[in-house]
Amino acid sequence: MHRSSLCIAILLLGGCTFNKTPEPVKSSEVAGVVRLGFDLAPLQKGKVDTFIAQSTASHQCQQWGYIAAFPYGEPIKTCSLSSGALCLNQKVTLEYQCRGVGMEKYLRDELIVQ
């Protein structure tokens, strides 16, 4: 009975689109790469507000001394929890490249080199 309830719930949620707010994950200041991620349940579709996501990434880049973040590549999707062939939780990662060097980063890097 429990298994049939799970199947019904999956079918009801299948195809539904949910607003997702990606959070920073595994970013690299040295490479100037910001990664934002969120989770998706089976058959769920995620909708991301691209303006908010890019603003979040740009904010991180600016903390590192860059001017802004620009999206690159396609979303990376990995199954983080599976049962047999069924993926029960998918992690989606969006990548952004930090570009432009602000004066703070320039001065900080110059002091390190000297």
C-alpha positions in Angstrom: 0.0 0.0 0.0 2.8 2.4 0.9 4.5 1.9 -2.4 1.3 2.6 -4.4 0.9 5.9 -2.4 4.4 6.8 -3.4 3.7 6.1 -7.1 0.5 8.2 -7.0 2.3 11.1 -5.3 5.0 10.9 -8.0 2.5 10.9 -10.8 0.6 13.9 -9.2 3.8 15.9 -8.9 5.2 14.8 -12.2 5.5 17.5 -14.7 4.9 20.2 -12.1 7.2 23.2 -12.2 8.6 24.6 -9.0 10.4 27.8 -8.4 13.9 27.1 -7.2 16.4 29.4 -5.5 19.9 28.1 -6.1 22.4 28.5 -3.3 26.2 28.8 -3.6 28.0 25.4 -3.6 31.7 24.5 -4.2 32.8 27.9 -5.6 36.5 28.7 -6.4 37.9 32.1 -5.9 41.2 31.1 -7.5 39.5 30.0 -10.7 36.9 32.8 -10.5 34.0 30.3 -10.7 30.8 30.4 -8.7 28.5 27.4 -8.6 24.9 27.6 -7.5 22.8 24.5 -6.9 19.4 23.2 -6.0 17.6 19.8 -5.6 14.8 18.3 -7.7 12.5 15.4 -6.8 11.6 12.8 -9.3 9.7 14.1 -12.4 9.9 17.6 -11.0 10.9 20.6 -13.2 12.7 23.5 -11.7 12.3 27.1 -12.7 15.1 29.5 -11.7 14.8 33.2 -11.8 17.9 33.9 -13.9 18.2 37.5 -12.6 18.3 36.4 -9.0 20.7 33.6 -9.7 23.1 35.9 -11.6 22.8 38.5 -8.9 23.8 35.9 -6.3 26.8 34.8 -8.4 27.8 38.4 -9.1 27.7 39.3 -5.4 30.0 36.4 -4.6 32.4 37.5 -7.4 32.4 41.1 -6.1 33.3 39.8 -2.6 36.4 38.3 -4.3 37.2 41.5 -6.1 35.8 40.8 -9.6 33.2 43.0 -11.3 30.5 40.6 -12.3 29.5 37.0 -13.0 28.4 35.5 -16.3 26.7 32.2 -16.8 28.5 29.6 -18.8 27.8 26.0 -19.9 24.7 24.0 -19.4 23.3 23.0 -16.0 25.0 20.0 -14.6 22.6 17.4 -13.3 23.7 14.5 -11.1 21.6 11.9 -9.3 22.3 12.2 -5.6 19.9 9.5 -4.3 18.7 6.5 -6.3 16.6 3.4 -5.8 17.4 0.9 -8.5 17.1 2.7 -11.8 14.9 5.5 -10.3 16.6 8.8 -9.3 14.9 10.0 -6.1 16.9 13.3 -5.9 18.7 15.2 -8.6 21.2 17.9 -7.8 21.4 20.7 -10.4 24.4 23.0 -10.6 24.6 26.3 -12.5 28.1 27.7 -13.2 29.1 31.3 -13.5 32.5 32.8 -14.5 33.7 35.9 -12.6 35.1 38.5 -14.9 36.6 41.9 -14.7 39.0 42.9 -12.0 37.9 45.5 -9.6 40.5 47.9 -8.1 40.5 46.1 -4.7 41.5 42.8 -6.3 44.1 44.5 -8.5 45.7 46.2 -5.5 45.5 43.1 -3.3 47.1 40.9 -6.0 49.8 43.5 -6.6 50.7 43.5 -2.8 50.9 39.7 -2.9 53.2 39.7 -5.9 55.6 42.3 -4.5 
